[in-house]
Amino acid sequence: MTEVLSQEEIDALLSAIASDGDSQTTLISSSSDMAPRIAAEQRKVKIYDFKRPDKFSKDQIRTLQMMYENFARTTTTSLSALLRTMVHVHVATVDQLTYEEFIRSIPNPTTLAVINMDPLKGSAIFEIDPAITFTIIDRLFGGGGESAKISREMTDIEQSVMENIIVRILSNLREAWANVIDLRPRLGDIETNPQFAQIVPPNDMVVLVTIETKVGPVEGMMNFCIPYITIEPIISKLSAQYWYSSIRKGTTTENLNVIKDRLDTVDIIVSAELGAVEILSNDLMLLCPGDTIILPTSKINSDMVIKVGDQPKFKCRPGIVGSRMAVQVTGKLDEVTEESLEELALGGDDNE
């Protein structure tokens, strides 16, 4: 095999030409022995463990970190409002390891929730440090938010309270994944012993998102453990390029479905306006029970206006359903102007 000498070895050989033959032979011999040794020292060797293969690329790890940083910001706001105290949540690390290593790294007992990752097949683990768990419980039960000094399992009442907290946190998780998939995480079971939560074989690779959490003066960790097999169908979407492009587009089917689902749960005030009249403040102060204010509506069966929020949207007629007052929608206000509203208030659309 042809060996390539370094510049230092070439200089050494050139300087040896001026010396005697014995010195030259010695230098050539030592240089020939030195070349493989120097090449071996400069060679970069990467150790690969077949028992713990790398399933996630650096780009995918960075994307997951950005997603969970968004989750941490929304969780900080929601928990602060719920607990009425300062809560700080931020992502500490995102690593890949085996499921067995994760199980061995968490305390026993702990708060360990099994999360169904619909529409993905499989489950994930959401683990909350006992110090954070009992601080939240103490705060919700009226205490000052002090952590329990002893390590114990939760009572049935405490577990029920934590279920509600975890459900609130999972709603933030759905928002964090919205640019990748319309994730609908659901709380499954809550375990206190990590050995009872075997969602994948021990040697399967998982991604572990470690989130530092501070509730008042108490600090602890929250961990999201997501098996590779669970997010394998969407692993190609876990790239910074896809994530940023989804943010710029903002019109993907997943985003539209999320927006529609959120609009379905929005509370909004709908009111029917009988009419409006202007009176002097002095007359207003002189009003007594039994006084009558005459509205400008021309007839009792004239159309009224239905407002959605502050915006006029529909025409309606008053009536009664059973023992309750009601209105019947008679039409839609396509183009609302001040003139059309004034005409409607005066009964201008009434043809009877």
C-alpha positions in Angstrom: 0.0 0.0 0.0 1.3 3.5 -0.9 2.0 5.6 2.1 1.7 9.4 2.0 4.4 11.2 4.1 3.6 14.4 5.9 5.5 17.7 5.3 7.5 17.2 8.5 8.7 13.7 7.3 9.7 15.0 3.9 11.7 17.8 5.5 13.4 15.2 7.7 14.3 13.1 4.7 15.8 16.0 2.8 17.9 17.0 5.7 19.2 13.5 6.0 20.6 13.5 2.5 23.4 15.8 3.7 24.4 13.4 6.4 26.1 10.0 6.1 24.4 6.9 4.8 23.9 5.3 8.2 22.0 8.3 9.5 20.0 8.4 6.3 19.0 4.8 6.7 18.1 5.3 10.3 15.9 8.3 9.5 14.1 6.5 6.7 13.4 3.6 8.9 12.1 5.7 11.8 10.0 7.8 9.4 8.4 4.8 7.9 7.5 3.5 11.3 6.2 7.0 12.4 3.8 7.5 9.4 1.2 4.9 10.3 1.3 5.9 14.0 0.7 9.6 13.2 -2.1 8.7 10.8 -3.7 6.5 13.4 -3.6 9.4 16.0 -5.2 11.8 13.5 -8.0 9.4 12.5 -11.4 10.3 14.1 -13.1 7.2 15.4 -16.9 7.3 16.2 -18.1 4.7 18.7 -21.4 3.1 17.7 -23.3 1.0 20.1 -25.6 -1.4 18.4 -27.6 -1.9 21.6 -28.4 1.9 21.6 -28.7 3.1 18.0 -29.3 6.7 17.1 -32.8 7.0 15.8 -33.2 10.8 15.8 -31.1 13.1 13.8 -29.7 16.4 15.3 -32.2 18.3 13.1 -35.1 16.3 14.5 -33.9 16.9 18.1 -33.7 20.6 17.5 -37.2 20.7 16.0 -38.6 18.8 19.0 -36.8 21.3 21.3 -38.4 24.3 19.5 -41.9 22.7 19.7 -41.6 22.0 23.4 -40.2 25.5 24.1 -43.5 26.8 22.7 -45.3 24.3 25.0 -43.3 25.5 28.0 -44.3 29.1 27.3 -48.0 28.3 27.2 -47.8 26.0 30.2 -46.1 28.8 32.2 -49.0 31.1 31.5 -51.8 28.5 32.2 -50.3 27.2 35.4 -49.5 30.6 36.7 -53.2 31.6 36.2 -54.5 28.4 37.7 -52.3 28.3 40.8 -52.2 32.0 41.3 -48.5 32.0 41.9 -45.3 32.5 39.8 -44.6 29.4 37.7 -41.6 29.1 35.4 -41.3 26.3 32.9 -38.5 25.9 30.3 -36.9 23.1 28.3 -33.6 21.9 29.8 -32.5 19.0 27.5 -33.8 16.8 24.7 -32.0 13.5 24.5 -32.4 10.0 23.0 -31.9 7.0 25.2 -33.4 3.6 25.8 -36.7 3.2 27.6 -35.0 1.2 30.4 -32.6 4.1 31.1 -35.5 6.5 31.4 -37.4 4.2 33.8 -34.3 3.9 36.0 -33.7 7.6 36.1 -37.1 8.6 37.7 -38.0 8.2 41.4 -40.4 5.8 42.9 -43.1 6.7 43.8 -43.7 9.5 41.2 -46.6 10.9 39.1 -46.4 9.0 35.8 -49.2 9.5 33.3 -49.7 7.3 30.2 -50.7 9.5 27.3 -52.6 8.2 24.2 -51.1 10.0 21.2 -54.0 9.9 18.9 -54.0 9.8 15.9 -50.6 8.2 16.3 -50.5 4.6 17.3 -48.9 4.0 20.7 -48.5 5.9 23.9 -46.1 8.4 25.6 -45.2 9.0 29.2 -45.6 12.3 31.1 -43.8 12.2 34.4 -44.0 15.0 37.1 -41.5 15.2 39.9 -43.2 14.4 43.3 -41.9 17.8 44.6 -43.9 19.6 41.9 -46.9 17.3 42.3 -47.4 17.9 46.0 -46.6 21.7 45.6 -49.4 22.0 43.0 -51.8 19.9 45.3 -50.9 22.0 48.3 -51.5 25.2 46.4 -54.9 24.1 45.0 -56.0 22.9 48.5 -55.4 26.4 49.9 -51.9 26.1 51.2 -48.9 28.2 50.5 -47.4 25.8 47.9 -44.9 24.0 50.1 -43.5 20.7 48.9 -44.1 17.5 50.9 -41.2 16.5 53.1 -42.0 12.8 52.7 -42.1 10.5 49.7 -45.5 8.8 49.4 -48.2 7.8 46.9 -51.1 10.1 46.2 -54.5 9.6 47.7 -57.5 9.1 45.5 -58.6 12.8 45.9 -55.0 14.0 45.1 -54.9 11.8 42.1 -58.2 13.2 40.8 -56.9 16.7 41.2 -53.7 15.9 39.3 -55.7 14.3 36.5 -57.4 17.7 35.9 -54.0 19.4 35.9 -52.5 17.0 33.4 -55.5 17.4 31.1 -55.0 21.1 31.1 -51.3 20.7 30.3 -52.1 18.3 27.5 -54.2 21.0 25.8 -51.0 23.0 25.6 -49.2 20.0 24.1 -51.8 19.8 21.3 -51.0 23.4 20.4 -47.3 22.8 20.4 -47.7 20.0 17.8 -50.2 21.8 15.7 -47.7 22.7 12.9 -46.7 19.1 12.5 -49.8 17.0 13.2 -53.3 17.5 14.6 -52.3 15.7 17.8 -55.1 14.8 20.2 -53.4 13.6 23.4 -55.6 11.9 25.9 -54.8 10.9 29.5 -54.9 7.2 30.0 -53.8 5.8 33.4 -51.8 7.4 36.2 -49.1 5.2 37.8 -46.9 5.8 40.8 -44.5 2.9 40.2 -42.4 3.3 37.0 -42.1 -0.4 36.7 -45.8 -0.7 36.0 -45.7 1.6 33.0 -44.1 -0.7 30.3 -45.4 0.9 27.1 -42.5 -0.4 24.9 -39.7 -3.0 25.3 -36.8 -1.9 27.6 -34.3 -1.6 24.7 -36.5 0.5 22.4 -35.2 4.0 21.8 -37.2 7.0 23.1 -36.8 10.8 23.0 -36.8 12.4 26.4 -37.7 16.0 26.8 -36.7 17.2 30.3 -38.5 20.4 31.4 -37.3 22.3 34.4 -40.3 23.6 36.4 -40.4 26.1 39.3 -43.6 26.6 41.3 -43.0 29.4 43.7 -39.9 28.5 45.6 -40.0 24.7 44.7 -38.1 23.4 41.8 -38.4 20.1 40.0 -38.6 18.3 36.7 -41.3 17.3 34.2 -40.4 14.7 31.6 -42.0 13.7 28.3 -40.9 10.3 27.1 -41.9 9.6 23.5 -41.0 6.2 21.9 -39.5 6.3 18.5 -42.0 3.7 17.3 -44.9 6.1 18.2 -43.7 9.0 16.1 -42.0 7.0 13.4 -44.9 7.7 10.9 -44.3 11.5 11.1 -40.5 11.4 11.6 -39.9 13.1 8.3 -42.0 16.1 9.4 -39.7 16.6 12.4 -37.4 19.0 10.6 -36.9 22.6 11.0 -37.6 23.3 7.4 -41.0 21.6 7.5 -41.9 23.2 10.8 -41.1 26.7 9.7 -42.8 26.2 6.3 -46.0 25.1 8.2 -45.8 28.2 10.3 -45.6 30.4 7.2 -48.4 28.7 5.3 -50.8 28.6 8.3 -53.5 27.1 6.1 -52.8 23.4 6.3 -55.6 21.0 6.9 -54.4 20.3 10.4 -54.4 24.0 11.3 -57.8 24.5 9.9 -59.2 21.6 11.9 -57.6 22.9 15.1 -59.1 26.4 14.5 -62.5 24.9 13.8 -62.4 22.8 17.0 -61.4 25.8 19.1 -64.2 27.9 17.6 -66.7 25.3 18.5 -65.9 25.8 22.2 -65.9 29.7 22.2 -68.6 31.3 24.2 -70.2 34.4 22.6 -73.1 36.7 23.6 -76.1 36.7 21.3 -78.7 39.4 22.0 -82.0 40.6 20.5 -82.4 44.3 20.5 -86.0 45.5 21.0 -85.1 49.1 20.1 -83.1 52.1 21.3 -84.2 55.5 22.4 -82.3 58.6 23.6 -83.5 60.4 26.8 -82.1 63.1 28.9 -80.0 62.1 31.9 -82.4 64.2 34.1 -85.4 62.1 32.8 -83.4 58.9 33.5 -82.8 59.9 37.1 -86.6 60.6 37.5 -87.6 57.1 36.3 -89.7 55.1 38.8 -91.1 51.5 38.9 -94.1 51.4 36.5 -92.9 54.1 34.2 -93.0 53.3 30.4 -90.4 54.1 27.8 -91.8 54.3 24.3 -89.5 52.7 21.8 -89.4 53.9 18.1 -90.6 50.5 16.7 -93.7 51.1 14.7 -95.5 47.8 15.3 -95.3 45.0 18.0 -94.7 42.4 15.3 -91.9 44.3 13.5 -88.6 42.7 12.9 -85.9 43.2 15.6 -82.1 42.9 15.3 -80.0 40.0 16.6 -76.5 41.0 17.5 -73.6 38.5 17.7 -71.3 40.2 20.1 -71.5 43.8 19.0 -72.2 43.1 15.4 -75.8 43.1 13.9 -76.3 39.8 12.0 -79.9 38.6 11.8 -83.6 39.8 11.7 -86.0 38.2 14.2 -89.5 38.3 15.7 -90.3 38.1 19.4 -92.3 35.2 20.8 -92.7 32.7 23.6 -91.6 29.0 23.8 -93.3 27.4 26.7 -92.8 29.7 29.7 -89.7 31.4 28.2 -89.3 34.4 26.0 -87.7 33.7 22.6 -87.1 35.1 19.2 -87.5 33.5 15.7 -84.9 34.3 13.1 -86.6 35.6 10.0 -83.6 36.6 7.8 -80.0 37.5 7.6 -78.6 41.0 7.5 -76.2 40.7 4.5 -75.0 44.4 4.4 -75.5 46.3 7.6 -75.5 50.1 7.4 -76.7 52.7 9.8 -79.6 53.5 7.4 -80.7 49.9 7.2 -80.6 49.5 11.0 -82.6 52.7 11.5 -85.2 51.5 8.9 -85.4 48.1 10.6 -85.8 49.7 14.1 -88.7 51.8 12.7 -90.4 48.7 11.2 -89.5 49.6 7.6 -89.2 46.0 6.6 -92.7 45.1 7.9 -95.1 44.5 5.1 -98.0 43.6 7.2 
